[in-house]
């Protein structure tokens, strides 16, 4: 009974993975073996080290805020009536139903910076003007990582709804007796939330966090649609696309994918371990 599934895994997942790792030791055309030259070129390149830094920032910021915002929304929406809860949750979850490219287009209009002399149409720059500032080409600022942070907002906006739904279900499953006991002991609502509810939904928090981290490690669509990897915003997923589809560098792109797989593998193991731990608790 396991044979068909195992065969599909080997053919569709394992074979391409092994083939990619092998190709990472070949030249740009994928025909001549060059050993670790592709990896040496990557890790001695300032541009690639900058890409790794961008990926680190994405992993450090997006999952944290996605879980934090989802936790706050889940707690607040659980406190309102059933009819209003459905409306609020539907509105918050709505961005999850659109594609990353569509979301990037929407936020692209919000970050828009028309040339001087033309009317201001970007929402963010209009707010900057309202407070006496000057409009800025927000996505084209190469100093620092402001443009990367603006791209992260798009992904947080999309994933916050998923985080809220998962955490809302977990919070509702918290035994009411534990909350009542905390109230009798005189705990404030904030202490009840932080010291009673959050520890009991830690497993779900970890599951949402790790799922978001894995998704963030592979982010590509938003970068392609909003900046095209320019202005110091490229990440590993986009770098693979650029090397393979733009420069036709088979070996270099395979090396980038291999690095990405090596970074994601521990997260996959942690996700499986967390899921098993959840099953044991149940």
C-alpha positions as a LaTeX table, in Angstrom:
\begin{tabular}{lrrr}
\hline
Residue & $x$ (\AA) & $y$ (\AA) & $z$ (\AA) \\
\hline
Unk1 & 0.00 & 0.00 & 0.00 \\
Unk2 & 2.93 & 2.35 & 0.60 \\
Unk3 & 4.61 & 1.50 & $-2.70$ \\
Unk4 & 2.62 & 3.92 & $-4.98$ \\
Unk5 & 3.14 & 6.86 & $-2.60$ \\
Unk6 & 6.80 & 5.99 & $-2.05$ \\
Unk7 & 7.34 & 5.75 & $-5.82$ \\
Unk8 & 5.77 & 9.18 & $-6.38$ \\
Unk9 & 7.94 & 10.70 & $-3.64$ \\
Unk10 & 11.08 & 9.20 & $-5.16$ \\
Unk11 & 10.22 & 10.24 & $-8.74$ \\
Unk12 & 8.73 & 13.68 & $-8.09$ \\
Unk13 & 10.75 & 14.83 & $-5.06$ \\
Unk14 & 13.90 & 12.83 & $-4.40$ \\
Unk15 & 15.14 & 12.40 & $-7.97$ \\
Unk16 & 14.96 & 16.13 & $-8.84$ \\
Unk17 & 16.61 & 16.98 & $-5.51$ \\
Unk18 & 19.52 & 14.60 & $-6.08$ \\
Unk19 & 19.83 & 15.78 & $-9.70$ \\
Unk20 & 19.93 & 19.42 & $-8.56$ \\
Unk21 & 22.65 & 18.70 & $-5.99$ \\
Unk22 & 24.72 & 16.92 & $-8.66$ \\
Unk23 & 24.25 & 19.79 & $-11.14$ \\
Unk24 & 25.54 & 22.27 & $-8.53$ \\
Unk25 & 29.01 & 20.79 & $-9.09$ \\
Unk26 & 28.92 & 21.50 & $-12.84$ \\
Unk27 & 29.59 & 24.62 & $-14.88$ \\
Unk28 & 27.04 & 27.08 & $-16.25$ \\
Unk29 & 26.06 & 24.80 & $-19.13$ \\
Unk30 & 25.77 & 21.79 & $-16.80$ \\
Unk31 & 28.18 & 19.72 & $-18.92$ \\
Unk32 & 31.57 & 20.07 & $-17.22$ \\
Unk33 & 32.37 & 19.04 & $-13.64$ \\
Unk34 & 33.97 & 21.90 & $-11.69$ \\
Unk35 & 33.71 & 20.69 & $-8.08$ \\
Unk36 & 32.94 & 23.32 & $-5.44$ \\
Unk37 & 33.68 & 26.31 & $-7.71$ \\
Unk38 & 30.02 & 27.40 & $-7.78$ \\
Unk39 & 29.86 & 27.44 & $-3.99$ \\
Unk40 & 33.19 & 29.29 & $-3.75$ \\
Unk41 & 31.88 & 31.90 & $-6.16$ \\
Unk42 & 28.66 & 32.32 & $-4.20$ \\
Unk43 & 30.20 & 32.66 & $-0.75$ \\
Unk44 & 32.94 & 35.02 & $-1.91$ \\
Unk45 & 30.43 & 37.29 & $-3.64$ \\
Unk46 & 29.36 & 40.39 & $-1.71$ \\
Unk47 & 26.05 & 40.36 & $-3.60$ \\
Unk48 & 25.26 & 36.80 & $-2.51$ \\
Unk49 & 26.20 & 37.54 & 1.10 \\
Unk50 & 23.82 & 40.49 & 0.91 \\
Unk51 & 21.12 & 38.12 & $-0.36$ \\
Unk52 & 21.74 & 35.81 & 2.61 \\
Unk53 & 21.42 & 38.81 & 4.93 \\
Unk54 & 18.11 & 39.71 & 3.29 \\
Unk55 & 16.87 & 36.16 & 3.80 \\
Unk56 & 17.92 & 36.33 & 7.46 \\
Unk57 & 15.97 & 39.58 & 7.92 \\
Unk58 & 12.90 & 38.03 & 6.29 \\
Unk59 & 13.12 & 35.00 & 8.60 \\
Unk60 & 13.74 & 37.14 & 11.69 \\
Unk61 & 10.92 & 39.63 & 11.08 \\
Unk62 & 8.04 & 38.18 & 9.03 \\
Unk63 & 7.23 & 35.03 & 11.08 \\
Unk64 & 7.46 & 36.92 & 14.39 \\
Unk65 & 5.04 & 39.67 & 13.34 \\
Unk66 & 2.77 & 37.23 & 11.51 \\
Unk67 & 2.33 & 35.13 & 14.66 \\
Unk68 & 2.10 & 38.17 & 16.97 \\
Unk69 & $-0.54$ & 39.92 & 14.86 \\
Unk70 & $-2.44$ & 36.66 & 14.34 \\
Unk71 & $-2.41$ & 36.04 & 18.10 \\
Unk72 & $-3.76$ & 39.52 & 18.84 \\
Unk73 & $-6.47$ & 39.26 & 16.18 \\
Unk74 & $-7.43$ & 35.76 & 17.36 \\
Unk75 & $-7.77$ & 36.92 & 20.95 \\
Unk76 & $-9.79$ & 40.02 & 20.05 \\
Unk77 & $-12.14$ & 38.37 & 17.56 \\
Unk78 & $-12.88$ & 35.57 & 20.03 \\
Unk79 & $-14.22$ & 38.19 & 22.45 \\
Unk80 & $-16.94$ & 39.59 & 20.14 \\
Unk81 & $-20.30$ & 38.03 & 19.31 \\
Unk82 & $-20.54$ & 35.10 & 16.85 \\
Unk83 & $-21.99$ & 37.21 & 14.01 \\
Unk84 & $-19.39$ & 39.99 & 14.29 \\
Unk85 & $-16.64$ & 37.41 & 14.79 \\
Unk86 & $-17.41$ & 35.89 & 11.38 \\
Unk87 & $-17.34$ & 39.31 & 9.70 \\
Unk88 & $-14.06$ & 40.40 & 11.31 \\
Unk89 & $-12.35$ & 37.08 & 10.65 \\
Unk90 & $-13.52$ & 37.07 & 7.03 \\
Unk91 & $-12.10$ & 40.56 & 6.48 \\
Unk92 & $-8.77$ & 39.67 & 8.10 \\
Unk93 & $-8.52$ & 36.34 & 6.27 \\
Unk94 & $-9.49$ & 37.84 & 2.89 \\
Unk95 & $-5.90$ & 38.71 & 1.79 \\
Unk96 & $-5.03$ & 35.00 & 2.14 \\
Unk97 & $-7.40$ & 34.24 & $-0.74$ \\
Unk98 & $-5.49$ & 36.32 & $-3.31$ \\
Unk99 & $-2.20$ & 35.51 & $-4.98$ \\
Unk100 & 1.13 & 37.04 & $-3.97$ \\
Unk101 & 1.32 & 38.80 & $-7.34$ \\
Unk102 & $-2.12$ & 40.38 & $-6.83$ \\
Unk103 & $-1.12$ & 41.47 & $-3.32$ \\
Unk104 & 2.14 & 42.89 & $-4.68$ \\
Unk105 & 0.16 & 44.87 & $-7.27$ \\
Unk106 & $-2.16$ & 46.31 & $-4.62$ \\
Unk107 & 0.71 & 47.34 & $-2.36$ \\
Unk108 & 2.66 & 48.59 & $-5.37$ \\
Unk109 & $-0.02$ & 51.26 & $-5.80$ \\
Unk110 & 0.24 & 52.10 & $-2.09$ \\
Unk111 & 4.03 & 52.58 & $-2.40$ \\
Unk112 & 3.82 & 54.34 & $-5.76$ \\
Unk113 & 6.17 & 57.26 & $-6.40$ \\
Unk114 & 5.30 & 59.29 & $-9.53$ \\
Unk115 & 7.99 & 61.53 & $-11.07$ \\
Unk116 & 8.20 & 65.12 & $-9.75$ \\
Unk117 & 5.53 & 67.36 & $-11.21$ \\
Unk118 & 2.90 & 64.66 & $-11.44$ \\
Unk119 & 0.06 & 64.26 & $-8.90$ \\
Unk120 & 0.81 & 62.07 & $-5.90$ \\
Unk121 & $-1.11$ & 58.78 & $-6.12$ \\
Unk122 & 0.77 & 56.57 & $-3.64$ \\
Unk123 & $-1.02$ & 56.22 & $-0.30$ \\
Unk124 & 2.16 & 55.98 & 1.80 \\
Unk125 & 3.77 & 59.02 & 0.17 \\
Unk126 & 0.48 & 60.93 & 0.53 \\
Unk127 & 0.62 & 60.23 & 4.29 \\
Unk128 & 4.27 & 61.36 & 4.37 \\
Unk129 & 3.24 & 64.61 & 2.65 \\
Unk130 & 0.37 & 65.05 & 5.10 \\
Unk131 & 2.87 & 65.17 & 7.95 \\
Unk132 & 5.13 & 67.64 & 6.13 \\
Unk133 & 7.59 & 65.21 & 4.55 \\
Unk134 & 8.69 & 64.81 & 0.95 \\
Unk135 & 7.61 & 61.87 & $-1.24$ \\
Unk136 & 10.25 & 59.18 & $-1.56$ \\
Unk137 & 10.88 & 56.37 & $-4.08$ \\
Unk138 & 10.24 & 53.92 & $-1.27$ \\
Unk139 & 11.02 & 50.70 & $-3.13$ \\
Unk140 & 14.10 & 52.13 & $-4.84$ \\
Unk141 & 15.99 & 53.22 & $-1.70$ \\
Unk142 & 19.18 & 51.15 & $-1.60$ \\
Unk143 & 20.61 & 52.55 & 1.65 \\
Unk144 & 19.61 & 50.28 & 4.50 \\
Unk145 & 16.80 & 47.76 & 4.12 \\
Unk146 & 13.71 & 49.98 & 4.19 \\
Unk147 & 12.46 & 48.66 & 0.84 \\
Unk148 & 12.86 & 45.06 & 2.07 \\
Unk149 & 10.84 & 45.91 & 5.18 \\
Unk150 & 8.10 & 47.36 & 2.97 \\
Unk151 & 8.01 & 44.12 & 0.99 \\
Unk152 & 7.78 & 42.15 & 4.24 \\
Unk153 & 4.62 & 44.06 & 5.14 \\
Unk154 & 2.93 & 42.57 & 2.08 \\
Unk155 & 3.71 & 38.99 & 3.17 \\
Unk156 & 2.69 & 39.71 & 6.76 \\
Unk157 & $-0.60$ & 41.18 & 5.49 \\
Unk158 & $-1.28$ & 38.00 & 3.51 \\
Unk159 & $-0.32$ & 35.48 & 6.23 \\
Unk160 & $-1.85$ & 37.21 & 9.26 \\
Unk161 & $-5.27$ & 35.74 & 8.43 \\
Unk162 & $-3.93$ & 32.18 & 8.33 \\
Unk163 & $-2.17$ & 32.75 & 11.64 \\
Unk164 & $-5.34$ & 34.20 & 13.19 \\
Unk165 & $-7.56$ & 31.25 & 12.13 \\
Unk166 & $-5.13$ & 28.62 & 13.44 \\
Unk167 & $-4.51$ & 30.40 & 16.74 \\
Unk168 & $-8.18$ & 31.26 & 17.23 \\
Unk169 & $-9.09$ & 27.58 & 17.08 \\
Unk170 & $-6.31$ & 26.76 & 19.56 \\
Unk171 & $-7.41$ & 29.50 & 21.99 \\
Unk172 & $-10.99$ & 28.26 & 21.90 \\
Unk173 & $-9.74$ & 24.80 & 22.86 \\
Unk174 & $-8.09$ & 26.11 & 26.05 \\
Unk175 & $-9.98$ & 24.63 & 29.04 \\
Unk176 & $-12.23$ & 27.27 & 30.58 \\
Unk177 & $-11.40$ & 25.93 & 34.07 \\
Unk178 & $-7.82$ & 27.19 & 33.84 \\
Unk179 & $-9.01$ & 30.67 & 32.85 \\
Unk180 & $-11.59$ & 30.73 & 35.67 \\
Unk181 & $-8.95$ & 29.65 & 38.18 \\
Unk182 & $-6.72$ & 32.53 & 37.07 \\
Unk183 & $-9.62$ & 35.00 & 37.42 \\
Unk184 & $-10.35$ & 33.75 & 40.94 \\
Unk185 & $-6.69$ & 34.29 & 41.83 \\
Unk186 & $-7.07$ & 37.91 & 40.72 \\
Unk187 & $-5.09$ & 37.76 & 37.49 \\
Unk188 & $-5.68$ & 40.63 & 35.05 \\
Unk189 & $-6.87$ & 39.88 & 31.48 \\
Unk190 & $-3.36$ & 40.56 & 30.17 \\
Unk191 & $-1.78$ & 38.14 & 32.66 \\
Unk192 & $-4.41$ & 35.51 & 31.87 \\
Unk193 & $-3.60$ & 35.85 & 28.19 \\
Unk194 & 0.19 & 35.77 & 28.60 \\
Unk195 & 0.53 & 33.24 & 31.43 \\
Unk196 & $-2.47$ & 30.95 & 30.98 \\
Unk197 & $-3.62$ & 31.00 & 27.36 \\
Unk198 & $-0.33$ & 31.48 & 25.48 \\
Unk199 & 1.51 & 28.57 & 27.21 \\
Unk200 & $-1.37$ & 26.25 & 26.34 \\
Unk201 & $-1.35$ & 27.18 & 22.65 \\
Unk202 & 2.47 & 27.13 & 22.37 \\
Unk203 & 2.35 & 24.08 & 20.10 \\
Unk204 & 0.08 & 25.81 & 17.59 \\
Unk205 & 2.19 & 28.97 & 17.79 \\
Unk206 & 5.28 & 26.92 & 16.92 \\
Unk207 & 3.49 & 25.17 & 14.05 \\
Unk208 & 2.33 & 28.49 & 12.55 \\
Unk209 & 5.75 & 30.05 & 13.12 \\
Unk210 & 7.67 & 27.23 & 11.42 \\
Unk211 & 5.19 & 27.06 & 8.50 \\
Unk212 & 5.60 & 30.80 & 7.97 \\
Unk213 & 9.41 & 30.55 & 8.20 \\
Unk214 & 9.48 & 27.86 & 5.49 \\
Unk215 & 7.22 & 29.97 & 3.27 \\
Unk216 & 9.37 & 33.05 & 3.84 \\
Unk217 & 12.55 & 31.15 & 2.96 \\
Unk218 & 11.04 & 30.47 & $-0.47$ \\
Unk219 & 9.54 & 33.93 & $-1.06$ \\
Unk220 & 9.77 & 34.91 & $-4.71$ \\
Unk221 & 6.54 & 36.30 & $-6.18$ \\
Unk222 & 6.49 & 39.55 & $-4.19$ \\
Unk223 & 10.13 & 40.31 & $-5.02$ \\
Unk224 & 9.61 & 39.64 & $-8.73$ \\
Unk225 & 6.42 & 41.71 & $-8.98$ \\
Unk226 & 7.51 & 44.73 & $-6.92$ \\
Unk227 & 11.25 & 45.26 & $-7.38$ \\
Unk228 & 12.55 & 42.55 & $-9.71$ \\
Unk229 & 15.29 & 41.87 & $-7.16$ \\
Unk230 & 16.76 & 45.34 & $-7.68$ \\
Unk231 & 17.73 & 47.90 & $-5.03$ \\
Unk232 & 19.24 & 45.32 & $-2.67$ \\
Unk233 & 15.97 & 43.36 & $-2.24$ \\
Unk234 & 16.88 & 40.02 & $-3.80$ \\
Unk235 & 16.51 & 36.77 & $-1.85$ \\
Unk236 & 17.55 & 33.16 & $-2.51$ \\
Unk237 & 14.36 & 32.26 & $-4.36$ \\
Unk238 & 14.71 & 35.18 & $-6.74$ \\
Unk239 & 18.46 & 34.65 & $-7.16$ \\
Unk240 & 17.78 & 31.12 & $-8.39$ \\
Unk241 & 15.27 & 32.48 & $-10.91$ \\
Unk242 & 17.71 & 35.13 & $-12.11$ \\
Unk243 & 20.62 & 32.73 & $-12.55$ \\
Unk244 & 18.62 & 29.98 & $-14.25$ \\
Unk245 & 16.07 & 31.83 & $-16.40$ \\
Unk246 & 17.90 & 35.11 & $-17.08$ \\
Unk247 & 21.56 & 34.07 & $-17.18$ \\
Unk248 & 21.04 & 30.38 & $-18.13$ \\
Unk249 & 23.55 & 29.40 & $-15.44$ \\
Unk250 & 22.57 & 25.80 & $-14.64$ \\
Unk251 & 25.36 & 25.06 & $-12.18$ \\
Unk252 & 25.15 & 28.36 & $-10.29$ \\
Unk253 & 21.36 & 28.22 & $-9.97$ \\
Unk254 & 21.55 & 24.60 & $-8.75$ \\
Unk255 & 24.06 & 25.69 & $-6.09$ \\
Unk256 & 21.66 & 28.41 & $-4.89$ \\
Unk257 & 18.82 & 25.89 & $-4.66$ \\
Unk258 & 21.05 & 23.46 & $-2.77$ \\
Unk259 & 21.94 & 26.18 & $-0.24$ \\
Unk260 & 18.22 & 26.96 & 0.13 \\
Unk261 & 17.40 & 23.27 & 0.71 \\
Unk262 & 20.14 & 22.98 & 3.34 \\
Unk263 & 18.70 & 25.99 & 5.17 \\
Unk264 & 15.13 & 24.68 & 5.00 \\
Unk265 & 15.91 & 21.06 & 5.98 \\
Unk266 & 16.34 & 21.75 & 9.75 \\
Unk267 & 13.08 & 23.71 & 9.72 \\
Unk268 & 11.27 & 20.79 & 8.08 \\
Unk269 & 12.66 & 18.46 & 10.76 \\
Unk270 & 11.52 & 20.88 & 13.48 \\
Unk271 & 8.05 & 21.11 & 11.93 \\
Unk272 & 7.70 & 17.31 & 11.84 \\
Unk273 & 8.91 & 17.08 & 15.44 \\
Unk274 & 6.41 & 19.74 & 16.53 \\
Unk275 & 3.56 & 17.94 & 14.73 \\
Unk276 & 4.46 & 14.65 & 16.41 \\
Unk277 & 4.61 & 16.36 & 19.79 \\
Unk278 & 1.14 & 17.80 & 19.19 \\
Unk279 & $-0.19$ & 14.35 & 18.33 \\
Unk280 & 1.32 & 12.92 & 21.52 \\
Unk281 & $-0.37$ & 15.60 & 23.60 \\
Unk282 & $-3.74$ & 14.82 & 22.01 \\
\hline
\end{tabular}
